[in-house]
Amino acid sequence: MLVFFVLAIAAAMVSACNNADDHTSKFAPIPVMGVTLNTDSQMLIIGEEFVLTAAIRPQAASNKSVTWTLKSGSGVQLTPSNNNSATVKAVAAGEAVVVVTTADGGFSAQCLITVETTLPVPVPASALAGTDELGRVLAKHEDAGDPKANKVVGIFYFMIHSNTRYTIPDIRFDINKMTITQSMLDNFKDPEWGDGNIVDAHGVGGCYYWGEPVYGYYNSMDYWVHLRSVQLLADAGVDFIALDTTNYNLHSEETDVLMRAIQAVADQGKNPPKIVFYTHTESAVRMTEIYNTFYAENAPFRYPDTWYRLPGDSKPLIIGRSPTSTVSNFFTVRRDQWPHENVNNTAIPWMSWVRPQVIHGNAMTVSPAQHAAGVMSLPVLYNDTARGNNFPINWGRSYTGTNHNNPAGNTGDVANGQNFQDQWNTVHGNANVQLVFVTGWNEWFAGRFRGSDAGWGKNPEWSMFVDGFNPEYSRDIEPTAISAMKDNYYMQMTSNIRRFKGVEAFPGAGEQRTIRSISEFRLVALEYRDYTGDTAPRNYRSSNNYAHYTNTTGRNDFHILKVARDTENIYFYAETAANITTRTGNNWMRLYIDTDRDFTTGWYGYDYRVINGATLQRYTGSSWASVGAVTSMVEDNKMMITVPRSSLELSSAINMEFKWSDNMQADNPMDWYVNGDAAPGGRFNYIYSAVN
């Protein structure tokens, strides 16, 4: 009985359903009333794809079938799918109209596809602008002309800051910060020297610093520092780094760290300086040791991409004398040249003790200072006419060929580098110079030697600082924390390298373009590519364990910069290596703008800046003042700032410079070398120039 009742209910339900279907089938089809596309215009770059999607009105229309056609134009491939969408692929420059048509009613919609041949146009480092602390503007294309073939620049580079040979005092080790008393001058072991009466097997009573580097008293094992040095030298146009192996030690582990930094920059498609070894003492033995350590197939520190070769040469370059057959077969050997030796025309000299310098075949040397009269410190510390001491004065940084403008060596003319410039002028005046060797980048050490009757000075109790002593009598170009010098010599060297090698013209700004979204910046070809990987934290001890350096300020690692304009706005774009951090503090993703390219106006030339991607500020002469709001947007690792031209007083022609900065810790351009990230780096700026 129960079974019969259940079956009866089921039969009734089936009958009801069937009747419902019969009732629905009697309704009329819902007609199509129109069609739209997800966009009516789209710009693509060759190789890009875009999906067009059709939306039928009303959504409940019975027949949603459509057809896709190319109405006109060319340059695209159209591939319909079976779900009212079609893929458009850009294959050639031009314009094309894609049309979608409904099967029911023949309604249509169309999209204009514009295909552009937008390939990246990189901004070369040599075309960047820059002005040093003294207001000296970097040489530009109009100053230096087009790039010149086969012009080469090398620089001496030192690996001695890791206690592998010399001992650095734990205290009182910076000559520029010490007060040298008469007791210290008369007593080689005076405790005020701070070296614990150290005298090693080489007669050295401790190694001091003539001044403080901008990165502190760093250790040569500190990758963080080497990476920045490689970047700076690449931007300056230096072709090779000559490692000082003239005195015994190869510093193999330190060199391995440097080579890894060079490789990292090369892997980014940049052109870093490559490695050359400069030998002298026991040169033949040293070159064989270098071959076995860095170049042989089974060498423990082997980075072939870091080896430097002269233009047109297939062999790596090495500098020395009396090579073995193994060395001469593998390397191109250029002779080392000491300044007291007769000129050798196959040599690459590292210093000249004559003025003007002479050419060695095709090579000439330049340096900020020269110890042509002997020990750098001797006349400064011990010239005393009352005691009958009148030692000849060396050629310091401010030497002009006739005058020693600043023998004390702390302020004033030491900032200008007149001696350095005179030597560069000799290079510029000799068309036969093909290779310039600069001494040097980062020696910093001032070794304290004992005086003697037979050698330096008159008294074995005297302290002799031979190669470097103080800011005036020193020869490093790496930026320094010394306020009178800062990065002046680096910028001066960069400008002279440009004059020697020529400069690429800055690419044109291109046509006006309105940027409505971050994605449209892909259509802007001109771009500057910054170094990446330099926001990694620093964590390494100093050269003498005086300090342990840490730096965790790196966060937004700039990668690509672009700029565009229309009649109303200027659009700035920054792309970082990883997603941009949350807005925090007014040092987050700052944009500095120099609208008149005049260093004497604004803050170090920058007339405006944008903070927090929201506020435009103008430098009033003593401080920054807010002048209005700007709009910005951030999508993952991309940021765009829109600044009205009227706010920058750029109604017609544009000739400006700009840079991005993130997380700087002090309002000082020198901070850009150390903290956060800046693009372009240091004092370099991106140029943007257009007639409208």
C-alpha positions in Angstrom: 0.0 0.0 0.0 2.9 2.4 0.9 4.7 1.5 -2.3 1.7 2.3 -4.4 1.3 5.7 -2.7 4.9 6.8 -3.4 4.8 5.8 -7.0 1.6 7.8 -7.5 3.3 10.9 -6.1 6.3 10.5 -8.3 4.1 10.1 -11.4 2.3 13.3 -10.5 5.6 15.2 -10.2 6.8 14.1 -13.6 3.5 15.1 -15.2 3.7 18.5 -13.6 7.3 19.1 -14.9 6.4 18.0 -18.4 3.5 20.4 -18.4 5.8 23.2 -17.2 8.2 22.6 -20.2 5.3 22.7 -22.6 4.2 26.0 -21.1 7.7 27.6 -21.4 8.2 26.6 -25.0 5.2 28.6 -25.9 7.0 32.0 -25.0 8.6 34.1 -27.9 12.5 34.3 -28.1 14.1 37.3 -26.4 15.6 39.4 -29.2 19.1 41.1 -29.1 18.9 44.8 -28.6 22.6 45.7 -29.0 26.2 44.8 -28.3 29.2 46.6 -26.7 32.9 45.8 -26.4 35.1 46.0 -23.3 36.9 48.9 -24.9 36.5 51.0 -28.1 40.3 51.7 -28.5 43.4 49.9 -27.5 47.1 50.6 -28.0 49.5 47.6 -28.4 53.2 47.1 -28.9 54.3 44.6 -31.5 54.1 41.1 -29.9 51.5 42.0 -27.3 48.0 40.4 -27.2 44.7 41.7 -26.0 41.3 40.0 -25.5 38.2 41.8 -26.8 35.0 40.7 -25.1 31.5 41.3 -26.4 28.6 41.9 -24.1 25.1 41.3 -25.6 22.1 43.4 -24.5 20.0 42.2 -22.8 21.9 39.6 -21.0 19.0 37.2 -21.3 18.8 37.4 -25.1 18.1 34.1 -26.7 20.7 34.1 -29.5 24.1 35.4 -28.3 26.1 34.3 -31.4 28.5 36.9 -32.9 31.0 37.1 -35.7 34.3 38.9 -35.6 35.9 40.7 -38.6 38.7 43.1 -39.4 36.9 46.0 -41.0 40.0 47.9 -42.1 43.7 48.3 -41.6 46.4 45.7 -40.8 49.0 44.9 -38.3 46.9 42.5 -36.2 45.9 38.9 -36.1 42.3 38.2 -35.0 41.5 34.8 -33.4 37.8 34.4 -32.3 36.9 32.0 -29.5 33.6 30.3 -28.8 32.6 32.5 -25.8 31.9 35.9 -27.4 35.6 36.9 -27.2 38.5 37.3 -29.6 42.2 37.6 -29.1 44.0 40.4 -31.0 47.7 40.1 -31.5 49.9 43.0 -32.7 52.2 41.9 -35.5 53.1 45.1 -37.3 52.9 48.9 -36.8 49.7 50.5 -37.9 46.0 50.8 -37.2 43.1 48.3 -37.6 39.4 48.2 -36.7 37.9 45.1 -35.3 34.2 44.7 -35.6 31.8 42.4 -33.7 28.4 41.7 -35.2 25.4 39.9 -33.6 23.7 37.1 -35.5 20.4 38.3 -34.2 19.6 41.8 -35.4 23.0 42.6 -37.0 24.0 45.0 -34.2 27.7 45.8 -34.2 30.5 47.5 -32.1 34.0 48.2 -33.1 37.4 48.8 -31.5 40.3 50.8 -33.0 43.6 48.9 -32.5 46.8 51.0 -32.7 50.0 49.1 -32.9 53.3 50.8 -32.1 56.8 49.7 -32.6 57.9 50.7 -29.1 61.2 49.2 -28.3 63.0 50.4 -25.2 65.4 53.3 -25.8 67.9 53.2 -23.0 69.3 56.3 -21.5 73.1 55.8 -21.3 74.9 56.7 -18.0 77.2 59.0 -20.0 74.2 61.1 -21.0 73.0 61.7 -17.5 73.4 65.2 -16.1 75.1 66.2 -12.8 76.6 69.1 -10.9 79.1 68.8 -8.0 79.2 70.6 -4.7 81.2 73.4 -6.3 78.7 74.0 -9.1 80.8 72.4 -11.8 78.5 70.8 -14.4 79.4 67.4 -16.0 80.6 67.5 -19.5 77.7 66.9 -22.0 77.6 65.8 -25.6 77.9 69.4 -26.8 81.1 69.7 -24.7 82.7 66.3 -25.5 81.4 65.3 -28.9 80.4 61.9 -30.0 81.9 58.7 -28.5 85.5 58.1 -29.7 86.7 54.7 -30.7 89.2 52.8 -28.6 89.6 55.3 -25.8 90.3 53.4 -22.5 90.3 54.4 -18.9 91.7 52.3 -16.0 92.0 53.1 -12.3 94.1 51.7 -9.5 91.9 49.8 -6.9 93.1 48.6 -3.5 92.3 45.5 -1.4 94.4 46.3 1.7 91.5 47.1 4.1 91.2 43.8 5.8 94.2 43.3 8.1 95.8 40.8 5.7 99.2 42.5 5.8 99.3 45.7 7.8 97.9 46.4 11.3 95.5 49.3 11.8 95.4 50.9 15.2 92.2 50.4 17.2 92.1 54.1 18.2 93.4 57.3 16.8 93.8 55.9 13.3 92.5 58.8 11.1 95.3 61.4 10.5 92.7 64.0 9.6 91.0 63.7 13.0 94.2 63.5 15.1 96.2 66.3 16.7 99.9 65.4 16.1 102.0 66.8 18.9 105.7 67.6 18.9 106.2 64.6 21.2 104.7 62.3 18.6 106.9 63.8 15.9 110.0 63.2 18.0 109.2 59.7 19.3 108.2 57.0 16.8 106.8 54.9 19.7 104.9 57.7 21.4 101.7 56.1 22.8 99.6 58.9 21.3 100.1 57.2 17.9 97.6 54.7 19.2 99.2 51.7 17.6 100.6 49.9 20.6 104.1 50.5 19.4 103.5 48.1 16.4 106.4 47.7 14.1 106.0 44.8 11.6 108.5 43.0 9.5 108.3 45.7 6.8 109.2 48.5 9.2 105.6 49.8 9.3 104.4 51.2 12.6 100.7 50.7 11.8 98.5 51.8 8.9 96.4 54.9 9.3 93.7 56.6 7.2 94.4 60.0 5.7 90.6 60.6 5.9 87.2 58.9 6.2 85.6 57.3 3.2 81.9 58.0 2.6 81.2 54.3 3.5 83.2 54.4 6.7 86.5 52.6 7.4 85.2 49.6 5.5 86.7 46.1 5.1 87.8 44.9 1.7 85.6 41.8 2.3 82.4 44.0 2.4 80.4 43.2 -0.7 78.0 46.1 0.0 80.8 48.6 -0.6 82.4 46.9 -3.6 79.0 46.8 -5.4 78.6 50.5 -5.0 82.1 51.2 -6.2 81.5 49.1 -9.3 78.4 51.0 -10.0 80.1 54.4 -9.5 83.0 53.5 -11.7 80.7 52.1 -14.4 78.7 55.4 -14.4 81.9 57.3 -14.6 83.0 55.4 -17.8 85.9 53.5 -16.3 86.8 50.4 -18.4 89.1 48.5 -16.1 90.0 48.2 -12.4 93.7 47.6 -11.9 94.2 45.7 -8.7 97.3 46.7 -6.8 99.4 43.5 -6.5 102.7 45.4 -6.7 103.6 44.4 -3.1 103.4 40.7 -2.5 99.8 40.0 -1.4 97.1 39.0 -4.0 94.2 39.5 -1.6 92.4 36.5 -3.2 89.4 36.3 -1.0 88.8 40.1 -1.2 89.2 39.9 -5.0 86.6 37.2 -5.1 84.1 39.5 -3.4 84.8 42.3 -5.9 84.5 39.9 -8.9 81.1 38.8 -7.6 80.0 42.4 -7.5 81.2 43.0 -11.1 79.4 39.8 -12.3 76.2 41.0 -10.6 76.3 44.3 -12.4 77.2 42.6 -15.7 74.3 40.2 -15.3 71.9 43.2 -15.4 73.1 44.1 -18.9 75.3 46.9 -17.6 78.9 47.6 -18.6 80.9 47.4 -15.4 84.7 47.9 -15.3 86.6 44.6 -15.6 89.6 43.3 -13.8 93.3 43.8 -14.5 96.2 43.0 -12.2 99.1 45.4 -11.8 102.3 43.8 -10.6 105.8 45.0 -9.9 107.8 43.4 -7.0 108.7 39.9 -8.1 106.5 40.5 -11.1 107.1 37.2 -12.9 106.3 35.2 -9.8 103.3 37.3 -9.0 101.8 37.0 -12.6 102.2 33.2 -12.4 100.4 33.2 -9.1 97.7 35.4 -10.5 97.2 33.1 -13.4 96.9 30.0 -11.2 94.5 31.8 -8.8 92.2 33.6 -11.1 92.6 32.5 -14.7 93.6 28.9 -15.1 90.9 26.3 -15.8 91.1 24.9 -12.3 91.6 28.4 -10.6 89.7 28.7 -7.3 88.5 32.2 -8.1 87.6 32.2 -11.7 85.1 34.7 -13.3 85.9 34.9 -17.0 83.2 37.6 -17.5 85.1 39.9 -15.3 88.4 39.8 -17.2 89.4 42.9 -19.1 90.6 42.9 -22.7 91.9 45.8 -24.6 89.8 46.9 -27.7 90.2 44.3 -30.4 92.2 41.9 -28.3 91.2 38.4 -27.4 93.5 38.0 -24.5 93.0 39.3 -20.9 95.3 42.2 -20.0 97.9 42.0 -17.2 100.6 44.5 -16.2 104.1 43.5 -15.2 107.5 42.4 -16.6 109.4 39.3 -17.5 106.5 37.0 -17.9 106.8 33.2 -18.2 105.7 31.5 -21.4 102.5 30.4 -19.8 101.7 34.0 -18.8 102.7 35.5 -22.2 100.7 32.9 -24.1 97.5 33.5 -22.1 97.7 37.3 -21.4 98.4 40.5 -23.3 101.3 41.8 -21.1 101.8 45.5 -20.8 104.9 46.7 -18.9 104.6 48.2 -15.5 106.2 51.6 -15.1 107.6 53.2 -12.0 107.8 57.1 -12.0 111.6 57.1 -11.5 112.3 54.8 -14.4 113.1 55.7 -18.0 110.0 55.9 -20.2 109.0 52.5 -21.6 106.6 52.9 -24.5 105.0 49.5 -23.9 104.2 50.4 -20.3 101.1 51.6 -18.5 102.4 54.2 -16.0 100.6 54.6 -12.6 102.1 58.0 -11.7 104.3 60.7 -13.2 106.9 62.8 -11.4 107.3 65.2 -14.2 105.1 68.0 -15.4 103.5 67.8 -17.8 103.2 64.0 -17.9 104.8 62.2 -20.8 103.0 59.6 -23.0 104.2 56.0 -22.8 103.4 54.7 -26.2 99.7 55.4 -26.1 99.2 55.6 -22.3 99.3 58.5 -19.9 98.6 58.6 -16.1 96.7 61.2 -14.1 96.4 61.5 -10.3 95.2 64.0 -7.8 98.6 64.3 -6.0 102.1 63.1 -6.5 105.0 62.4 -4.1 107.5 63.6 -6.6 109.7 65.1 -3.8 109.7 61.9 -1.7 107.7 61.2 1.4 104.3 62.9 1.3 104.3 63.9 5.0 108.0 64.9 5.4 107.8 68.6 4.5 104.5 69.1 6.3 105.6 67.6 9.6 109.3 68.4 9.7 110.1 71.5 7.7 111.5 73.8 10.3 113.9 76.5 9.2 115.0 77.1 12.8 116.3 73.5 12.9 117.6 73.7 9.4 114.9 71.5 7.8 113.7 72.6 4.4 112.5 69.6 2.6 111.0 70.0 -0.9 107.2 70.1 -0.9 105.3 67.4 -2.9 102.6 68.1 -5.4 99.3 68.0 -3.5 95.8 68.2 -4.7 95.8 72.0 -4.9 99.2 72.3 -6.6 99.1 74.5 -9.7 102.5 73.7 -11.2 104.1 76.7 -9.5 102.2 77.3 -6.2 101.4 75.0 -3.3 98.1 76.7 -2.4 97.2 74.5 0.6 100.2 72.7 2.2 98.3 72.1 5.4 95.8 70.1 3.4 92.5 70.5 5.2 90.4 73.2 3.7 90.1 75.6 0.8 91.8 74.7 -2.4 91.9 71.0 -1.6 88.3 70.8 -2.8 89.0 72.1 -6.3 91.5 69.5 -7.6 93.6 71.9 -9.6 96.5 69.4 -9.8 94.2 66.7 -11.0 92.7 69.0 -13.6 96.1 70.1 -14.9 97.0 66.5 -15.6 93.7 65.8 -17.4 94.3 68.9 -19.5 97.5 67.4 -20.6 95.6 64.3 -21.7 93.0 66.4 -23.6 95.8 68.2 -25.4 97.5 65.1 -26.7 95.5 63.3 -29.5 97.8 60.3 -29.3 96.6 59.3 -25.8 94.4 56.2 -26.1 94.7 54.9 -22.5 94.5 56.9 -19.3 95.5 55.3 -16.0 94.1 57.0 -12.9 95.7 56.7 -9.5 93.6 55.9 -7.7 90.2 54.9 -6.3 90.4 53.7 -2.7 93.8 53.4 -1.1 93.0 55.5 1.9 95.9 54.0 3.9 98.7 56.1 5.2 101.5 53.7 6.3 103.7 55.0 9.1 107.4 54.2 8.5 110.4 54.9 10.6 112.7 57.7 9.4 116.4 57.1 9.0 119.6 58.9 8.1 120.1 56.7 5.0 116.5 56.8 3.8 113.6 59.0 4.5 114.2 62.0 6.7 117.1 62.6 9.1 116.0 60.8 12.3 115.0 57.2 13.0 112.5 58.6 15.6 110.6 60.5 12.9 107.4 59.1 11.4 107.2 59.0 7.7 103.9 58.7 5.7 105.0 58.0 2.2 102.2 57.5 -0.3 99.4 59.4 1.5 99.1 61.6 4.6 96.2 64.0 4.7 93.5 65.3 2.4 95.9 67.5 0.5 98.6 64.9 0.2 96.5 61.9 -0.9 95.3 60.6 -4.2 91.9 58.8 -3.7 88.9 59.7 -5.8 86.3 57.6 -4.0 83.8 59.9 -2.3 84.7 60.9 1.2 83.0 62.0 4.4 85.4 65.0 4.6 83.2 68.1 4.1 85.7 70.0 2.0 85.9 67.2 -0.6 82.8 65.0 -0.6 82.3 63.6 -4.1 84.1 66.5 -5.9 86.9 64.3 -7.3 84.6 61.6 -8.4 82.5 64.1 -10.4 85.6 65.8 -11.7 87.0 62.5 -12.9 83.6 61.6 -14.5 83.5 64.9 -16.4 87.1 64.5 -17.7 86.5 60.9 -18.8 83.5 62.1 -20.8 85.7 64.7 -22.5 88.3 62.0 -23.2 86.0 59.3 -24.5 83.1 61.4 -25.9 79.4 61.3 -24.8 76.3 59.9 -26.3 73.7 62.5 -27.1 70.6 62.3 -24.9 67.8 60.6 -26.8 64.9 62.8 -27.7 61.8 63.1 -25.5 59.4 61.9 -28.3 55.9 63.1 -29.0 53.4 64.2 -26.4 51.4 61.5 -24.9 48.6 61.5 -22.3 49.0 58.8 -19.7 45.7 57.7 -18.1 46.9 54.6 -16.4 50.2 53.0 -15.3 49.9 50.4 -18.1 50.1 53.0 -20.8 53.7 53.8 -19.8 54.7 50.6 -21.7 54.1 52.7 -24.8 56.8 55.2 -23.7 60.1 54.0 -25.2 62.7 56.2 -23.5 63.7 54.8 -20.2 66.5 54.8 -17.6 67.4 51.5 -16.1 68.9 51.7 -12.6 71.1 49.1 -10.9 69.2 46.6 -8.9 70.3 44.5 -5.9 71.8 47.5 -4.1 69.1 47.8 -1.4 70.2 44.6 0.3 71.3 45.2 3.9 74.9 45.9 4.9 76.4 43.8 7.8 80.2 43.8 8.0 82.9 44.9 10.4 85.3 47.7 9.7 88.8 47.2 8.5 90.2 47.3 12.1 87.2 46.1 14.1 86.7 49.8 15.1 83.0 49.4 14.2 80.5 47.0 12.8 78.6 48.6 9.9 75.0 47.8 9.4 72.5 49.5 7.0 68.9 48.3 6.5 67.6 51.5 4.9 67.2 49.9 1.5 63.6 48.9 0.6 62.3 50.2 -2.8 64.9 49.1 -5.3 64.5 51.4 -8.4 64.7 49.6 -11.7 63.1 51.6 -14.5 62.3 55.3 -14.8 60.2 57.0 -17.5 58.6 60.3 -18.1 55.9 61.6 -20.5 54.0 64.8 -21.1 51.0 66.4 -22.8 49.8 70.0 -22.9 48.5 69.9 -19.3 50.7 67.5 -17.3 54.0 65.8 -16.9 53.8 62.1 -15.9 56.6 60.5 -14.0 57.0 56.7 -13.7 59.1 54.5 -11.4 59.3 50.7 -11.5 61.0 48.8 -8.7 62.4 45.4 -8.5 59.7 44.2 -6.0 56.4 45.5 -4.9 56.5 49.1 -3.6 56.2 49.4 0.1 53.2 51.1 1.9 53.4 54.9 2.1 55.2 55.9 5.2 57.1 59.0 6.1 57.8 61.9 3.8 61.0 60.2 2.6 58.9 57.5 0.8 59.4 57.5 -3.0 60.4 61.2 -3.3 60.7 62.8 -6.6 63.2 65.7 -7.0 62.7 68.1 -10.0 65.1 70.7 -11.3 63.0 72.7 -13.7 65.6 75.2 -14.9 68.8 73.1 -14.8 70.4 75.8 -12.7 72.4 74.6 -9.7 72.3 78.0 -8.1 68.5 77.9 -7.7 66.6 75.6 -5.4 68.0 72.9 -3.1 71.3 71.9 -4.8 69.5 72.8 -8.0 66.2 71.0 -7.3 63.4 73.5 -7.4 60.6 71.1 -6.5 60.0 67.8 -4.9 57.0 65.5 -4.5 56.6 63.8 -1.1 54.3 60.9 -0.3 53.2 60.9 -3.9 50.7 63.5 -2.9 52.2 66.9 -2.1 54.3 69.2 -4.4 56.8 71.3 -2.5 58.9 74.2 -3.7 62.3 75.2 -2.2 61.9 78.8 -1.0 65.6 79.5 -0.4 65.8 78.0 3.1 63.2 75.4 3.4 60.6 73.3 1.5 57.0 74.8 1.3 54.0 72.9 0.0 52.4 74.5 -3.1 49.7 72.1 -4.1 48.5 68.5 -4.4 49.4 66.0 -7.1 47.9 62.7 -8.0 49.6 59.4 -8.0 48.8 55.7 -8.3 50.7 52.6 -7.3 50.2 49.1 -8.7 52.4 46.4 -7.3 56.0 47.5 -8.3 54.9 50.5 -10.4 54.2 54.0 -9.5 53.0 57.0 -11.5 52.9 60.7 -10.4 51.0 63.3 -12.4 52.2 66.9 -12.0 50.4 69.8 -13.7 52.7 71.7 -15.9 51.3 74.9 -14.5 52.4 73.9 -11.0 56.0 73.7 -12.3 55.7 76.8 -14.4 56.4 74.8 -17.5 53.8 76.1 -20.0 55.9 75.8 -23.1 59.3 74.3 -23.6 60.7 71.8 -21.1 64.3 71.4 -20.2 64.5 69.8 -16.8 66.3 67.2 -14.7 64.9 64.9 -12.1 65.6 61.9 -9.8 63.8 59.5 -7.5 64.8 58.9 -4.0 63.5 56.5 -1.4 64.3 56.4 2.4 67.1 58.9 2.5 68.1 59.6 6.1 69.6 63.1 5.8 68.8 66.0 3.6 72.2 65.9 2.0 73.0 64.7 -1.6 75.8 62.6 -0.1 73.2 60.5 1.6 72.2 59.2 -1.9 75.5 57.3 -1.9 74.7 55.5 1.3 71.1 55.1 2.3 67.9 53.8 0.7 68.0 54.0 -3.0 68.3 56.8 -5.6 67.8 56.7 -9.3 69.9 57.9 -11.0 72.5 57.4 -8.3 74.5 60.0 -6.4 74.3 63.4 -8.0 73.3 62.1 -11.4 70.0 63.3 -12.9 67.7 62.2 -15.7 67.4 64.9 -18.4 64.0 65.6 -20.0 63.9 68.2 -22.8 61.2 68.9 -25.3 60.1 72.0 -27.3 56.5 71.7 -26.3 
